[in-house]
């Protein structure tokens, strides 16, 4: 299973703050104010990170009043994990590429 945009997802995961956010969201839905209390980030910086995570499909958001609530998307994480696992599978060393014409 290939994620819709693996590069976008991997770029979103390539930041320590965003990984921390995903870990915090592992506890369940969190309000932005709760995330701010647990991170050494300003509100605009948190918003920037949340936009990247949402655009990558790793987090979903909903607005209630003046607050935004975020939820981690487990399916997206499962998809990228399966994609990475498939990349790590060994291919026999004598297997030519499917489009290789050098042995004809």
C-alpha positions as CSV (number, residue, x, y, z in Angstrom):
1,X,0.0,0.0,0.0
2,X,1.5,3.3,-1.1
3,X,0.5,6.5,0.7
4,X,-1.1,9.1,-1.5
5,X,1.9,11.4,-1.2
6,X,4.8,9.6,0.6
7,X,7.2,12.4,0.2
8,X,4.8,14.9,1.8
9,X,4.2,12.5,4.7
10,X,7.9,11.8,5.2
11,X,8.7,15.5,5.1
12,X,6.0,16.1,7.7
13,X,7.5,13.5,9.9
14,X,11.0,14.9,9.5
15,X,10.7,17.4,12.3
16,X,11.1,16.8,16.1
17,X,8.3,19.2,17.0
18,X,5.8,17.4,14.6
19,X,6.8,14.0,16.0
20,X,6.2,15.3,19.5
21,X,2.8,16.6,18.4
22,X,1.9,13.2,17.0
23,X,3.0,11.6,20.2
24,X,0.7,14.0,22.2
25,X,-2.2,13.2,19.9
26,X,-1.7,9.6,20.7
27,X,-3.6,10.3,23.9
28,X,-6.6,11.2,21.8
29,X,-8.1,14.4,20.5
30,X,-6.4,17.5,21.8
31,X,-7.3,21.2,21.8
32,X,-4.6,23.5,20.4
33,X,-4.4,25.1,23.8
34,X,-3.4,21.8,25.4
35,X,-0.8,21.2,22.7
36,X,0.6,24.7,23.4
37,X,0.9,23.9,27.1
38,X,3.0,20.8,26.3
39,X,5.3,22.3,23.6
40,X,7.8,25.1,23.7
41,X,6.2,26.8,20.7
42,X,4.4,30.0,19.9
43,X,0.8,29.8,18.7
44,X,1.9,30.8,15.1
45,X,4.6,28.2,15.1
46,X,2.1,25.5,16.3
47,X,-0.3,26.6,13.6
48,X,2.5,26.2,11.0
49,X,3.3,22.6,12.2
50,X,-0.4,21.7,12.3
51,X,-1.0,22.8,8.8
52,X,1.9,20.6,7.6
53,X,0.6,17.6,9.5
54,X,-3.0,18.2,8.3
55,X,-1.9,18.7,4.6
56,X,0.0,15.4,4.8
57,X,-3.1,13.6,6.1
58,X,-1.5,12.7,9.4
59,X,-3.8,14.9,11.5
60,X,-7.4,16.0,11.2
61,X,-8.9,19.1,12.7
62,X,-12.3,20.4,13.7
63,X,-13.2,23.8,15.0
64,X,-15.4,24.3,18.1
65,X,-16.0,27.9,19.0
66,X,-12.7,29.7,18.9
67,X,-10.6,26.6,19.5
68,X,-9.4,23.9,17.1
69,X,-9.2,20.3,18.1
70,X,-6.8,17.9,16.4
71,X,-6.9,14.1,16.0
72,X,-4.1,11.9,14.8
73,X,-5.0,9.8,11.8
74,X,-3.8,6.3,12.5
75,X,-4.6,5.0,9.0
76,X,-2.1,7.5,7.4
77,X,0.6,6.3,9.9
78,X,-0.2,2.7,9.1
79,X,0.1,3.4,5.4
80,X,3.5,5.1,5.7
81,X,4.7,2.3,8.0
82,X,3.7,-0.3,5.4
83,X,5.3,1.8,2.6
84,X,8.6,2.0,4.5
85,X,8.5,-1.7,5.4
86,X,8.0,-2.6,1.7
87,X,11.1,-0.4,0.8
88,X,13.1,-2.4,3.3
89,X,12.2,-5.8,1.7
90,X,15.2,-7.4,0.1
91,X,15.2,-8.1,-3.7
92,X,17.3,-11.1,-4.8
93,X,20.7,-9.7,-6.0
94,X,20.5,-11.5,-9.4
95,X,17.0,-10.1,-10.2
96,X,17.3,-7.6,-13.0
97,X,15.1,-4.5,-13.1
98,X,11.9,-5.2,-14.9
99,X,12.8,-2.7,-17.7
100,X,16.5,-3.8,-18.0
101,X,17.5,-4.7,-21.6
102,X,21.2,-5.3,-20.9
103,X,20.9,-9.1,-20.8
104,X,19.2,-9.5,-24.1
